[in-house]
Amino acid sequence: MIALLTSFLLIALAEMGDKTQLLTLYLASRFPVRKVLVGIALWGGNILGERLPKRTISKVSGALFLLFGLLTLAPLAF
């Protein structure tokens, strides 16, 4: 039973990308592409913001900020 549920879950997750892509293409054919992409980005950010604890978001964004800063300085070291 576990294998069956796992299979259904994995297939549902894999198919979600296809449905989202089709919806994005449909909306982009009716509305300006820039507005569609901004709307999808805001929607995705809203979902993550509701699901993740604020402390986790702060730690991850701080670590990424430091990482990007170090990567920016890396060419200067060589």
PQR file with spaces between the fields and no chain letter, atoms N, CA, C, O and H, PARSE charges and radii, in Angstrom:
ATOM       1  N    MET     1       0.815   -1.191    0.000 -0.4000 1.5000
ATOM       2  CA   MET     1       0.000    0.000    0.000 -0.0000 2.0000
ATOM       3  C    MET     1       0.861    1.259    0.000  0.5500 1.7000
ATOM       4  O    MET     1       0.537    2.243   -0.665 -0.5500 1.4000
ATOM       5  N    ILE     2       1.964    1.218    0.754 -0.4000 1.5000
ATOM       6  CA   ILE     2       2.870    2.366    0.802 -0.0000 2.0000
ATOM       7  C    ILE     2       3.457    2.641   -0.582  0.5500 1.7000
ATOM       8  O    ILE     2       3.568    3.793   -1.000 -0.5500 1.4000
ATOM       9  H    ILE     2       2.227    0.418    1.294  0.4000 1.0000
ATOM      10  N    ALA     3       3.830    1.577   -1.285 -0.4000 1.5000
ATOM      11  CA   ALA     3       4.405    1.745   -2.622 -0.0000 2.0000
ATOM      12  C    ALA     3       3.390    2.377   -3.570  0.5500 1.7000
ATOM      13  O    ALA     3       3.760    3.206   -4.402 -0.5500 1.4000
ATOM      14  H    ALA     3       3.740    0.640   -0.945  0.4000 1.0000
ATOM      15  N    LEU     4       2.141    2.005   -3.460 -0.4000 1.5000
ATOM      16  CA   LEU     4       1.099    2.576   -4.316 -0.0000 2.0000
ATOM      17  C    LEU     4       0.900    4.064   -4.025  0.5500 1.7000
ATOM      18  O    LEU     4       0.819    4.872   -4.950 -0.5500 1.4000
ATOM      19  H    LEU     4       1.840    1.332   -2.785  0.4000 1.0000
ATOM      20  N    LEU     5       0.823    4.421   -2.762 -0.4000 1.5000
ATOM      21  CA   LEU     5       0.657    5.826   -2.389 -0.0000 2.0000
ATOM      22  C    LEU     5       1.873    6.661   -2.790  0.5500 1.7000
ATOM      23  O    LEU     5       1.735    7.792   -3.257 -0.5500 1.4000
ATOM      24  H    LEU     5       0.889    3.765   -2.010  0.4000 1.0000
ATOM      25  N    THR     6       3.053    6.096   -2.605 -0.4000 1.5000
ATOM      26  CA   THR     6       4.275    6.797   -3.009 -0.0000 2.0000
ATOM      27  C    THR     6       4.286    7.033   -4.513  0.5500 1.7000
ATOM      28  O    THR     6       4.658    8.112   -4.973 -0.5500 1.4000
ATOM      29  H    THR     6       3.165    5.178   -2.226  0.4000 1.0000
ATOM      30  N    SER     7       3.882    6.034   -5.272 -0.4000 1.5000
ATOM      31  CA   SER     7       3.833    6.179   -6.730 -0.0000 2.0000
ATOM      32  C    SER     7       2.862    7.270   -7.149  0.5500 1.7000
ATOM      33  O    SER     7       3.186    8.103   -7.996 -0.5500 1.4000
ATOM      34  H    SER     7       3.580    5.157   -4.898  0.4000 1.0000
ATOM      35  N    PHE     8       1.672    7.268   -6.560 -0.4000 1.5000
ATOM      36  CA   PHE     8       0.693    8.293   -6.886 -0.0000 2.0000
ATOM      37  C    PHE     8       1.204    9.682   -6.530  0.5500 1.7000
ATOM      38  O    PHE     8       1.017   10.624   -7.301 -0.5500 1.4000
ATOM      39  H    PHE     8       1.409    6.592   -5.873  0.4000 1.0000
ATOM      40  N    LEU     9       1.847    9.821   -5.373 -0.4000 1.5000
ATOM      41  CA   LEU     9       2.373   11.114   -4.942 -0.0000 2.0000
ATOM      42  C    LEU     9       3.457   11.611   -5.891  0.5500 1.7000
ATOM      43  O    LEU     9       3.451   12.777   -6.287 -0.5500 1.4000
ATOM      44  H    LEU     9       1.998    9.056   -4.747  0.4000 1.0000
ATOM      45  N    LEU    10       4.389   10.733   -6.258 -0.4000 1.5000
ATOM      46  CA   LEU    10       5.471   11.139   -7.150 -0.0000 2.0000
ATOM      47  C    LEU    10       4.957   11.507   -8.543  0.5500 1.7000
ATOM      48  O    LEU    10       5.439   12.464   -9.148 -0.5500 1.4000
ATOM      49  H    LEU    10       4.394    9.786   -5.936  0.4000 1.0000
ATOM      50  N    ILE    11       4.002   10.766   -9.042 -0.4000 1.5000
ATOM      51  CA   ILE    11       3.433   11.081  -10.357 -0.0000 2.0000
ATOM      52  C    ILE    11       2.671   12.392  -10.299  0.5500 1.7000
ATOM      53  O    ILE    11       2.755   13.194  -11.230 -0.5500 1.4000
ATOM      54  H    ILE    11       3.611    9.988   -8.550  0.4000 1.0000
ATOM      55  N    ALA    12       1.925   12.629   -9.217 -0.4000 1.5000
ATOM      56  CA   ALA    12       1.196   13.887   -9.072 -0.0000 2.0000
ATOM      57  C    ALA    12       2.158   15.070   -9.035  0.5500 1.7000
ATOM      58  O    ALA    12       1.896   16.102   -9.654 -0.5500 1.4000
ATOM      59  H    ALA    12       1.857   11.978   -8.461  0.4000 1.0000
ATOM      60  N    LEU    13       3.264   14.928   -8.318 -0.4000 1.5000
ATOM      61  CA   LEU    13       4.256   16.010   -8.268 -0.0000 2.0000
ATOM      62  C    LEU    13       4.903   16.240   -9.634  0.5500 1.7000
ATOM      63  O    LEU    13       5.127   17.383  -10.033 -0.5500 1.4000
ATOM      64  H    LEU    13       3.477   14.090   -7.816  0.4000 1.0000
ATOM      65  N    ALA    14       5.197   15.170  -10.339 -0.4000 1.5000
ATOM      66  CA   ALA    14       5.814   15.300  -11.662 -0.0000 2.0000
ATOM      67  C    ALA    14       4.861   15.955  -12.652  0.5500 1.7000
ATOM      68  O    ALA    14       5.291   16.763  -13.475 -0.5500 1.4000
ATOM      69  H    ALA    14       5.015   14.241  -10.016  0.4000 1.0000
ATOM      70  N    GLU    15       3.595   15.627  -12.588 -0.4000 1.5000
ATOM      71  CA   GLU    15       2.610   16.190  -13.514 -0.0000 2.0000
ATOM      72  C    GLU    15       2.266   17.633  -13.189  0.5500 1.7000
ATOM      73  O    GLU    15       1.804   18.364  -14.065 -0.5500 1.4000
ATOM      74  H    GLU    15       3.246   14.971  -11.919  0.4000 1.0000
ATOM      75  N    MET    16       2.476   18.060  -11.956 -0.4000 1.5000
ATOM      76  CA   MET    16       2.153   19.432  -11.572 -0.0000 2.0000
ATOM      77  C    MET    16       2.954   20.427  -12.405  0.5500 1.7000
ATOM      78  O    MET    16       2.428   21.472  -12.788 -0.5500 1.4000
ATOM      79  H    MET    16       2.851   17.466  -11.244  0.4000 1.0000
ATOM      80  N    GLY    17       4.200   20.122  -12.685 -0.4000 1.5000
ATOM      81  CA   GLY    17       5.021   21.007  -13.510 -0.0000 2.0000
ATOM      82  C    GLY    17       4.442   21.161  -14.915  0.5500 1.7000
ATOM      83  O    GLY    17       4.459   22.258  -15.473 -0.5500 1.4000
ATOM      84  H    GLY    17       4.627   19.274  -12.374  0.4000 1.0000
ATOM      85  N    ASP    18       3.940   20.091  -15.478 -0.4000 1.5000
ATOM      86  CA   ASP    18       3.338   20.153  -16.813 -0.0000 2.0000
ATOM      87  C    ASP    18       2.103   21.035  -16.827  0.5500 1.7000
ATOM      88  O    ASP    18       1.921   21.845  -17.736 -0.5500 1.4000
ATOM      89  H    ASP    18       3.926   19.200  -15.024  0.4000 1.0000
ATOM      90  N    LYS    19       1.256   20.878  -15.821 -0.4000 1.5000
ATOM      91  CA   LYS    19       0.027   21.669  -15.757 -0.0000 2.0000
ATOM      92  C    LYS    19       0.342   23.140  -15.532  0.5500 1.7000
ATOM      93  O    LYS    19      -0.294   24.008  -16.130 -0.5500 1.4000
ATOM      94  H    LYS    19       1.404   20.220  -15.083  0.4000 1.0000
ATOM      95  N    THR    20       1.311   23.427  -14.685 -0.4000 1.5000
ATOM      96  CA   THR    20       1.699   24.812  -14.430 -0.0000 2.0000
ATOM      97  C    THR    20       2.281   25.440  -15.685  0.5500 1.7000
ATOM      98  O    THR    20       1.999   26.599  -15.987 -0.5500 1.4000
ATOM      99  H    THR    20       1.828   22.722  -14.200  0.4000 1.0000
ATOM     100  N    GLN    21       3.081   24.691  -16.409 -0.4000 1.5000
ATOM     101  CA   GLN    21       3.667   25.205  -17.647 -0.0000 2.0000
ATOM     102  C    GLN    21       2.576   25.495  -18.683  0.5500 1.7000
ATOM     103  O    GLN    21       2.617   26.526  -19.355 -0.5500 1.4000
ATOM     104  H    GLN    21       3.309   23.749  -16.163  0.4000 1.0000
ATOM     105  N    LEU    22       1.617   24.603  -18.811 -0.4000 1.5000
ATOM     106  CA   LEU    22       0.521   24.830  -19.756 -0.0000 2.0000
ATOM     107  C    LEU    22      -0.306   26.053  -19.369  0.5500 1.7000
ATOM     108  O    LEU    22      -0.697   26.841  -20.231 -0.5500 1.4000
ATOM     109  H    LEU    22       1.584   23.766  -18.266  0.4000 1.0000
ATOM     110  N    LEU    23      -0.568   26.209  -18.091 -0.4000 1.5000
ATOM     111  CA   LEU    23      -1.308   27.375  -17.631 -0.0000 2.0000
ATOM     112  C    LEU    23      -0.531   28.652  -17.904  0.5500 1.7000
ATOM     113  O    LEU    23      -1.115   29.653  -18.318 -0.5500 1.4000
ATOM     114  H    LEU    23      -0.251   25.569  -17.391  0.4000 1.0000
ATOM     115  N    THR    24       0.764   28.631  -17.680 -0.4000 1.5000
ATOM     116  CA   THR    24       1.596   29.797  -17.943 -0.0000 2.0000
ATOM     117  C    THR    24       1.594   30.142  -19.431  0.5500 1.7000
ATOM     118  O    THR    24       1.471   31.311  -19.794 -0.5500 1.4000
ATOM     119  H    THR    24       1.238   27.818  -17.343  0.4000 1.0000
ATOM     120  N    LEU    25       1.728   29.143  -20.285 -0.4000 1.5000
ATOM     121  CA   LEU    25       1.693   29.400  -21.727 -0.0000 2.0000
ATOM     122  C    LEU    25       0.347   29.967  -22.162  0.5500 1.7000
ATOM     123  O    LEU    25       0.290   30.874  -22.992 -0.5500 1.4000
ATOM     124  H    LEU    25       1.828   28.193  -19.989  0.4000 1.0000
ATOM     125  N    TYR    26      -0.731   29.435  -21.603 -0.4000 1.5000
ATOM     126  CA   TYR    26      -2.062   29.928  -21.945 -0.0000 2.0000
ATOM     127  C    TYR    26      -2.219   31.386  -21.514  0.5500 1.7000
ATOM     128  O    TYR    26      -2.681   32.220  -22.293 -0.5500 1.4000
ATOM     129  H    TYR    26      -0.685   28.699  -20.928  0.4000 1.0000
ATOM     130  N    LEU    27      -1.838   31.690  -20.283 -0.4000 1.5000
ATOM     131  CA   LEU    27      -1.976   33.068  -19.799 -0.0000 2.0000
ATOM     132  C    LEU    27      -1.081   34.024  -20.576  0.5500 1.7000
ATOM     133  O    LEU    27      -1.469   35.161  -20.842 -0.5500 1.4000
ATOM     134  H    LEU    27      -1.463   31.013  -19.650  0.4000 1.0000
ATOM     135  N    ALA    28       0.119   33.567  -20.941 -0.4000 1.5000
ATOM     136  CA   ALA    28       1.039   34.421  -21.695 -0.0000 2.0000
ATOM     137  C    ALA    28       0.528   34.691  -23.106  0.5500 1.7000
ATOM     138  O    ALA    28       0.906   35.688  -23.720 -0.5500 1.4000
ATOM     139  H    ALA    28       0.434   32.643  -20.725  0.4000 1.0000
ATOM     140  N    SER    29      -0.323   33.814  -23.621 -0.4000 1.5000
ATOM     141  CA   SER    29      -0.885   34.061  -24.955 -0.0000 2.0000
ATOM     142  C    SER    29      -2.032   35.074  -24.906  0.5500 1.7000
ATOM     143  O    SER    29      -2.389   35.659  -25.929 -0.5500 1.4000
ATOM     144  H    SER    29      -0.630   33.004  -23.122  0.4000 1.0000
ATOM     145  N    ARG    30      -2.600   35.278  -23.733 -0.4000 1.5000
ATOM     146  CA   ARG    30      -3.721   36.207  -23.603 -0.0000 2.0000
ATOM     147  C    ARG    30      -3.325   37.537  -22.971  0.5500 1.7000
ATOM     148  O    ARG    30      -3.957   38.560  -23.235 -0.5500 1.4000
ATOM     149  H    ARG    30      -2.310   34.804  -22.902  0.4000 1.0000
ATOM     150  N    PHE    31      -2.284   37.531  -22.141 -0.4000 1.5000
ATOM     151  CA   PHE    31      -1.865   38.721  -21.405 -0.0000 2.0000
ATOM     152  C    PHE    31      -0.390   38.966  -21.657  0.5500 1.7000
ATOM     153  O    PHE    31       0.302   38.076  -22.150 -0.5500 1.4000
ATOM     154  H    PHE    31      -1.771   36.700  -21.927  0.4000 1.0000
ATOM     155  N    PRO    32       0.114   40.161  -21.328 -0.5600 1.5000
ATOM     156  CA   PRO    32       1.550   40.423  -21.503  0.2800 2.0000
ATOM     157  C    PRO    32       2.402   39.436  -20.692  0.5500 1.7000
ATOM     158  O    PRO    32       2.122   39.158  -19.526 -0.5500 1.4000
ATOM     159  N    VAL    33       3.432   38.925  -21.338 -0.4000 1.5000
ATOM     160  CA   VAL    33       4.273   37.890  -20.728 -0.0000 2.0000
ATOM     161  C    VAL    33       4.876   38.379  -19.413  0.5500 1.7000
ATOM     162  O    VAL    33       4.933   37.633  -18.435 -0.5500 1.4000
ATOM     163  H    VAL    33       3.659   39.151  -22.285  0.4000 1.0000
ATOM     164  N    ARG    34       5.315   39.604  -19.393 -0.4000 1.5000
ATOM     165  CA   ARG    34       5.952   40.142  -18.185 -0.0000 2.0000
ATOM     166  C    ARG    34       4.992   40.104  -16.999  0.5500 1.7000
ATOM     167  O    ARG    34       5.389   39.740  -15.893 -0.5500 1.4000
ATOM     168  H    ARG    34       5.268   40.210  -20.187  0.4000 1.0000
ATOM     169  N    LYS    35       3.741   40.473  -17.221 -0.4000 1.5000
ATOM     170  CA   LYS    35       2.757   40.464  -16.140 -0.0000 2.0000
ATOM     171  C    LYS    35       2.483   39.037  -15.661  0.5500 1.7000
ATOM     172  O    LYS    35       2.313   38.799  -14.465 -0.5500 1.4000
ATOM     173  H    LYS    35       3.418   40.769  -18.120  0.4000 1.0000
ATOM     174  N    VAL    36       2.442   38.111  -16.580 -0.4000 1.5000
ATOM     175  CA   VAL    36       2.196   36.706  -16.212 -0.0000 2.0000
ATOM     176  C    VAL    36       3.347   36.177  -15.361  0.5500 1.7000
ATOM     177  O    VAL    36       3.110   35.538  -14.336 -0.5500 1.4000
ATOM     178  H    VAL    36       2.580   38.304  -17.551  0.4000 1.0000
ATOM     179  N    LEU    37       4.583   36.433  -15.767 -0.4000 1.5000
ATOM     180  CA   LEU    37       5.739   35.936  -15.016 -0.0000 2.0000
ATOM     181  C    LEU    37       5.852   36.584  -13.643  0.5500 1.7000
ATOM     182  O    LEU    37       6.199   35.918  -12.667 -0.5500 1.4000
ATOM     183  H    LEU    37       4.775   36.952  -16.600  0.4000 1.0000
ATOM     184  N    VAL    38       5.564   37.870  -13.562 -0.4000 1.5000
ATOM     185  CA   VAL    38       5.588   38.544  -12.259 -0.0000 2.0000
ATOM     186  C    VAL    38       4.498   37.973  -11.356  0.5500 1.7000
ATOM     187  O    VAL    38       4.729   37.751  -10.167 -0.5500 1.4000
ATOM     188  H    VAL    38       5.282   38.411  -14.355  0.4000 1.0000
ATOM     189  N    GLY    39       3.322   37.736  -11.911 -0.4000 1.5000
ATOM     190  CA   GLY    39       2.234   37.154  -11.125 -0.0000 2.0000
ATOM     191  C    GLY    39       2.567   35.776  -10.602  0.5500 1.7000
ATOM     192  O    GLY    39       2.259   35.457   -9.453 -0.5500 1.4000
ATOM     193  H    GLY    39       3.134   37.917  -12.877  0.4000 1.0000
ATOM     194  N    ILE    40       3.194   34.952  -11.428 -0.4000 1.5000
ATOM     195  CA   ILE    40       3.570   33.599  -11.000 -0.0000 2.0000
ATOM     196  C    ILE    40       4.656   33.664   -9.927  0.5500 1.7000
ATOM     197  O    ILE    40       4.619   32.899   -8.963 -0.5500 1.4000
ATOM     198  H    ILE    40       3.444   35.211  -12.361  0.4000 1.0000
ATOM     199  N    ALA    41       5.618   34.568  -10.087 -0.4000 1.5000
ATOM     200  CA   ALA    41       6.675   34.709   -9.085 -0.0000 2.0000
ATOM     201  C    ALA    41       6.094   35.170   -7.750  0.5500 1.7000
ATOM     202  O    ALA    41       6.478   34.659   -6.698 -0.5500 1.4000
ATOM     203  H    ALA    41       5.647   35.189  -10.870  0.4000 1.0000
ATOM     204  N    LEU    42       5.174   36.128   -7.784 -0.4000 1.5000
ATOM     205  CA   LEU    42       4.558   36.607   -6.540 -0.0000 2.0000
ATOM     206  C    LEU    42       3.715   35.515   -5.889  0.5500 1.7000
ATOM     207  O    LEU    42       3.712   35.374   -4.666 -0.5500 1.4000
ATOM     208  H    LEU    42       4.862   36.544   -8.638  0.4000 1.0000
ATOM     209  N    TRP    43       3.002   34.746   -6.705 -0.4000 1.5000
ATOM     210  CA   TRP    43       2.185   33.661   -6.176 -0.0000 2.0000
ATOM     211  C    TRP    43       3.069   32.613   -5.500  0.5500 1.7000
ATOM     212  O    TRP    43       2.763   32.145   -4.404 -0.5500 1.4000
ATOM     213  H    TRP    43       3.005   34.861   -7.698  0.4000 1.0000
ATOM     214  N    GLY    44       4.173   32.249   -6.167 -0.4000 1.5000
ATOM     215  CA   GLY    44       5.095   31.265   -5.586 -0.0000 2.0000
ATOM     216  C    GLY    44       5.741   31.774   -4.313  0.5500 1.7000
ATOM     217  O    GLY    44       5.891   31.027   -3.346 -0.5500 1.4000
ATOM     218  H    GLY    44       4.422   32.629   -7.058  0.4000 1.0000
ATOM     219  N    GLY    45       6.125   33.045   -4.308 -0.4000 1.5000
ATOM     220  CA   GLY    45       6.708   33.638   -3.107 -0.0000 2.0000
ATOM     221  C    GLY    45       5.712   33.706   -1.965  0.5500 1.7000
ATOM     222  O    GLY    45       6.075   33.519   -0.804 -0.5500 1.4000
ATOM     223  H    GLY    45       6.003   33.652   -5.094  0.4000 1.0000
ATOM     224  N    ASN    46       4.470   33.969   -2.290 -0.4000 1.5000
ATOM     225  CA   ASN    46       3.427   34.021   -1.269 -0.0000 2.0000
ATOM     226  C    ASN    46       3.231   32.654   -0.623  0.5500 1.7000
ATOM     227  O    ASN    46       3.080   32.556    0.594 -0.5500 1.4000
ATOM     228  H    ASN    46       4.175   34.121   -3.233  0.4000 1.0000
ATOM     229  N    ILE    47       3.231   31.612   -1.427 -0.4000 1.5000
ATOM     230  CA   ILE    47       3.064   30.256   -0.890 -0.0000 2.0000
ATOM     231  C    ILE    47       4.239   29.894    0.019  0.5500 1.7000
ATOM     232  O    ILE    47       4.041   29.354    1.108 -0.5500 1.4000
ATOM     233  H    ILE    47       3.353   31.691   -2.416  0.4000 1.0000
ATOM     234  N    LEU    48       5.460   30.191   -0.427 -0.4000 1.5000
ATOM     235  CA   LEU    48       6.626   29.890    0.412 -0.0000 2.0000
ATOM     236  C    LEU    48       6.603   30.700    1.700  0.5500 1.7000
ATOM     237  O    LEU    48       6.935   30.188    2.769 -0.5500 1.4000
ATOM     238  H    LEU    48       5.621   30.630   -1.311  0.4000 1.0000
ATOM     239  N    GLY    49       6.209   31.968    1.595 -0.4000 1.5000
ATOM     240  CA   GLY    49       6.156   32.822    2.776 -0.0000 2.0000
ATOM     241  C    GLY    49       5.143   32.340    3.805  0.5500 1.7000
ATOM     242  O    GLY    49       5.355   32.504    5.006 -0.5500 1.4000
ATOM     243  H    GLY    49       5.939   32.385    0.727  0.4000 1.0000
ATOM     244  N    GLU    50       4.063   31.757    3.355 -0.4000 1.5000
ATOM     245  CA   GLU    50       3.060   31.230    4.282 -0.0000 2.0000
ATOM     246  C    GLU    50       3.487   29.906    4.897  0.5500 1.7000
ATOM     247  O    GLU    50       3.122   29.614    6.036 -0.5500 1.4000
ATOM     248  H    GLU    50       3.891   31.623    2.379  0.4000 1.0000
ATOM     249  N    ARG    51       4.247   29.105    4.173 -0.4000 1.5000
ATOM     250  CA   ARG    51       4.583   27.753    4.623 -0.0000 2.0000
ATOM     251  C    ARG    51       5.851   27.695    5.484  0.5500 1.7000
ATOM     252  O    ARG    51       5.934   26.884    6.406 -0.5500 1.4000
ATOM     253  H    ARG    51       4.543   29.342    3.248  0.4000 1.0000
ATOM     254  N    LEU    52       6.831   28.544    5.189 -0.4000 1.5000
ATOM     255  CA   LEU    52       8.107   28.487    5.902 -0.0000 2.0000
ATOM     256  C    LEU    52       8.113   29.445    7.093  0.5500 1.7000
ATOM     257  O    LEU    52       7.551   30.537    7.017 -0.5500 1.4000
ATOM     258  H    LEU    52       6.763   29.202    4.439  0.4000 1.0000
ATOM     259  N    PRO    53       8.743   29.038    8.184 -0.5600 1.5000
ATOM     260  CA   PRO    53       8.870   29.944    9.331  0.2800 2.0000
ATOM     261  C    PRO    53       9.750   31.146    8.970  0.5500 1.7000
ATOM     262  O    PRO    53      10.687   31.023    8.182 -0.5500 1.4000
ATOM     263  N    LYS    54       9.442   32.299    9.550 -0.4000 1.5000
ATOM     264  CA   LYS    54      10.190   33.530    9.257 -0.0000 2.0000
ATOM     265  C    LYS    54      11.672   33.382    9.604  0.5500 1.7000
ATOM     266  O    LYS    54      12.535   33.913    8.905 -0.5500 1.4000
ATOM     267  H    LYS    54       8.681   32.399   10.191  0.4000 1.0000
ATOM     268  N    ARG    55      11.952   32.673   10.662 -0.4000 1.5000
ATOM     269  CA   ARG    55      13.352   32.481   11.072 -0.0000 2.0000
ATOM     270  C    ARG    55      14.139   31.716   10.000  0.5500 1.7000
ATOM     271  O    ARG    55      15.291   32.047    9.717 -0.5500 1.4000
ATOM     272  H    ARG    55      11.251   32.242   11.230  0.4000 1.0000
ATOM     273  N    THR    56      13.514   30.700    9.411 -0.4000 1.5000
ATOM     274  CA   THR    56      14.163   29.921    8.357 -0.0000 2.0000
ATOM     275  C    THR    56      14.414   30.799    7.132  0.5500 1.7000
ATOM     276  O    THR    56      15.491   30.749    6.538 -0.5500 1.4000
ATOM     277  H    THR    56      12.579   30.432    9.641  0.4000 1.0000
ATOM     278  N    ILE    57      13.428   31.593    6.762 -0.4000 1.5000
ATOM     279  CA   ILE    57      13.586   32.488    5.612 -0.0000 2.0000
ATOM     280  C    ILE    57      14.725   33.470    5.860  0.5500 1.7000
ATOM     281  O    ILE    57      15.522   33.731    4.959 -0.5500 1.4000
ATOM     282  H    ILE    57      12.553   31.634    7.245  0.4000 1.0000
ATOM     283  N    SER    58      14.812   34.015    7.067 -0.4000 1.5000
ATOM     284  CA   SER    58      15.886   34.960    7.400 -0.0000 2.0000
ATOM     285  C    SER    58      17.254   34.303    7.316  0.5500 1.7000
ATOM     286  O    SER    58      18.194   34.888    6.779 -0.5500 1.4000
ATOM     287  H    SER    58      14.164   33.803    7.799  0.4000 1.0000
ATOM     288  N    LYS    59      17.370   33.092    7.844 -0.4000 1.5000
ATOM     289  CA   LYS    59      18.666   32.401    7.822 -0.0000 2.0000
ATOM     290  C    LYS    59      19.088   32.060    6.391  0.5500 1.7000
ATOM     291  O    LYS    59      20.243   32.264    6.018 -0.5500 1.4000
ATOM     292  H    LYS    59      16.606   32.616    8.280  0.4000 1.0000
ATOM     293  N    VAL    60      18.161   31.546    5.598 -0.4000 1.5000
ATOM     294  CA   VAL    60      18.497   31.162    4.225 -0.0000 2.0000
ATOM     295  C    VAL    60      18.844   32.403    3.395  0.5500 1.7000
ATOM     296  O    VAL    60      19.818   32.390    2.643 -0.5500 1.4000
ATOM     297  H    VAL    60      17.223   31.380    5.901  0.4000 1.0000
ATOM     298  N    SER    61      18.061   33.462    3.525 -0.4000 1.5000
ATOM     299  CA   SER    61      18.352   34.663    2.741 -0.0000 2.0000
ATOM     300  C    SER    61      19.670   35.301    3.175  0.5500 1.7000
ATOM     301  O    SER    61      20.412   35.815    2.337 -0.5500 1.4000
ATOM     302  H    SER    61      17.269   33.473    4.136  0.4000 1.0000
ATOM     303  N    GLY    62      19.966   35.273    4.461 -0.4000 1.5000
ATOM     304  CA   GLY    62      21.253   35.795    4.936 -0.0000 2.0000
ATOM     305  C    GLY    62      22.425   34.981    4.405  0.5500 1.7000
ATOM     306  O    GLY    62      23.434   35.542    3.979 -0.5500 1.4000
ATOM     307  H    GLY    62      19.364   34.855    5.142  0.4000 1.0000
ATOM     308  N    ALA    63      22.292   33.665    4.432 -0.4000 1.5000
ATOM     309  CA   ALA    63      23.357   32.796    3.913 -0.0000 2.0000
ATOM     310  C    ALA    63      23.554   33.014    2.414  0.5500 1.7000
ATOM     311  O    ALA    63      24.689   33.051    1.939 -0.5500 1.4000
ATOM     312  H    ALA    63      21.473   33.209    4.779  0.4000 1.0000
ATOM     313  N    LEU    64      22.454   33.158    1.664 -0.4000 1.5000
ATOM     314  CA   LEU    64      22.575   33.412    0.222 -0.0000 2.0000
ATOM     315  C    LEU    64      23.215   34.770   -0.047  0.5500 1.7000
ATOM     316  O    LEU    64      24.009   34.904   -0.978 -0.5500 1.4000
ATOM     317  H    LEU    64      21.532   33.128    2.051  0.4000 1.0000
ATOM     318  N    PHE    65      22.882   35.771    0.752 -0.4000 1.5000
ATOM     319  CA   PHE    65      23.488   37.093    0.597 -0.0000 2.0000
ATOM     320  C    PHE    65      25.003   37.009    0.783  0.5500 1.7000
ATOM     321  O    PHE    65      25.764   37.571   -0.004 -0.5500 1.4000
ATOM     322  H    PHE    65      22.237   35.663    1.509  0.4000 1.0000
ATOM     323  N    LEU    66      25.431   36.304    1.828 -0.4000 1.5000
ATOM     324  CA   LEU    66      26.875   36.147    2.056 -0.0000 2.0000
ATOM     325  C    LEU    66      27.535   35.338    0.944  0.5500 1.7000
ATOM     326  O    LEU    66      28.639   35.667    0.509 -0.5500 1.4000
ATOM     327  H    LEU    66      24.812   35.847    2.468  0.4000 1.0000
ATOM     328  N    LEU    67      26.873   34.293    0.488 -0.4000 1.5000
ATOM     329  CA   LEU    67      27.421   33.462   -0.586 -0.0000 2.0000
ATOM     330  C    LEU    67      27.602   34.273   -1.864  0.5500 1.7000
ATOM     331  O    LEU    67      28.654   34.200   -2.500 -0.5500 1.4000
ATOM     332  H    LEU    67      25.976   34.026    0.842  0.4000 1.0000
ATOM     333  N    PHE    68      26.590   35.043   -2.244 -0.4000 1.5000
ATOM     334  CA   PHE    68      26.694   35.846   -3.457 -0.0000 2.0000
ATOM     335  C    PHE    68      27.772   36.919   -3.317  0.5500 1.7000
ATOM     336  O    PHE    68      28.460   37.241   -4.286 -0.5500 1.4000
ATOM     337  H    PHE    68      25.736   35.102   -1.728  0.4000 1.0000
ATOM     338  N    GLY    69      27.919   37.468   -2.121 -0.4000 1.5000
ATOM     339  CA   GLY    69      28.988   38.441   -1.887 -0.0000 2.0000
ATOM     340  C    GLY    69      30.366   37.815   -2.065  0.5500 1.7000
ATOM     341  O    GLY    69      31.249   38.412   -2.681 -0.5500 1.4000
ATOM     342  H    GLY    69      27.360   37.206   -1.334  0.4000 1.0000
ATOM     343  N    LEU    70      30.545   36.619   -1.528 -0.4000 1.5000
ATOM     344  CA   LEU    70      31.827   35.929   -1.677 -0.0000 2.0000
ATOM     345  C    LEU    70      32.094   35.538   -3.132  0.5500 1.7000
ATOM     346  O    LEU    70      33.225   35.629   -3.608 -0.5500 1.4000
ATOM     347  H    LEU    70      29.827   36.134   -1.028  0.4000 1.0000
ATOM     348  N    LEU    71      31.051   35.105   -3.829 -0.4000 1.5000
ATOM     349  CA   LEU    71      31.219   34.749   -5.244 -0.0000 2.0000
ATOM     350  C    LEU    71      31.543   35.980   -6.089  0.5500 1.7000
ATOM     351  O    LEU    71      32.240   35.877   -7.099 -0.5500 1.4000
ATOM     352  H    LEU    71      30.132   35.031   -3.443  0.4000 1.0000
ATOM     353  N    THR    72      31.045   37.124   -5.682 -0.4000 1.5000
ATOM     354  CA   THR    72      31.361   38.371   -6.400 -0.0000 2.0000
ATOM     355  C    THR    72      32.821   38.743   -6.197  0.5500 1.7000
ATOM     356  O    THR    72      33.472   39.250   -7.110 -0.5500 1.4000
ATOM     357  H    THR    72      30.479   37.207   -4.862  0.4000 1.0000
ATOM     358  N    LEU    73      33.332   38.490   -5.001 -0.4000 1.5000
ATOM     359  CA   LEU    73      34.729   38.820   -4.691 -0.0000 2.0000
ATOM     360  C    LEU    73      35.707   37.751   -5.194  0.5500 1.7000
ATOM     361  O    LEU    73      36.898   38.034   -5.318 -0.5500 1.4000
ATOM     362  H    LEU    73      32.803   38.078   -4.259  0.4000 1.0000
ATOM     363  N    ALA    74      35.243   36.549   -5.482 -0.4000 1.5000
ATOM     364  CA   ALA    74      36.119   35.455   -5.879 -0.0000 2.0000
ATOM     365  C    ALA    74      36.989   35.755   -7.089  0.5500 1.7000
ATOM     366  O    ALA    74      38.166   35.396   -7.068 -0.5500 1.4000
ATOM     367  H    ALA    74      34.275   36.319   -5.381  0.4000 1.0000
ATOM     368  N    PRO    75      36.483   36.393   -8.149 -0.5600 1.5000
ATOM     369  CA   PRO    75      37.364   36.690   -9.293  0.2800 2.0000
ATOM     370  C    PRO    75      38.518   37.623   -8.925  0.5500 1.7000
ATOM     371  O    PRO    75      39.568   37.589   -9.567 -0.5500 1.4000
ATOM     372  N    LEU    76      38.334   38.443   -7.913 -0.4000 1.5000
ATOM     373  CA   LEU    76      39.398   39.356   -7.499 -0.0000 2.0000
ATOM     374  C    LEU    76      40.542   38.635   -6.815  0.5500 1.7000
ATOM     375  O    LEU    76      41.661   39.146   -6.779 -0.5500 1.4000
ATOM     376  H    LEU    76      37.481   38.470   -7.392  0.4000 1.0000
ATOM     377  N    ALA    77      40.275   37.442   -6.265 -0.4000 1.5000
ATOM     378  CA   ALA    77      41.301   36.690   -5.554 -0.0000 2.0000
ATOM     379  C    ALA    77      42.281   36.003   -6.509  0.5500 1.7000
ATOM     380  O    ALA    77      43.378   35.629   -6.094 -0.5500 1.4000
ATOM     381  H    ALA    77      39.365   37.027   -6.294  0.4000 1.0000
ATOM     382  N    PHE    78      41.909   35.836   -7.764 -0.4000 1.5000
ATOM     383  CA   PHE    78      42.757   35.117   -8.706 -0.0000 2.0000
ATOM     384  C    PHE    78      43.542   36.030   -9.576  0.5500 1.7000
ATOM     385  O    PHE    78      44.306   35.568  -10.425 -0.5500 1.4000
ATOM     386  H    PHE    78      41.018   36.140   -8.101  0.4000 1.0000
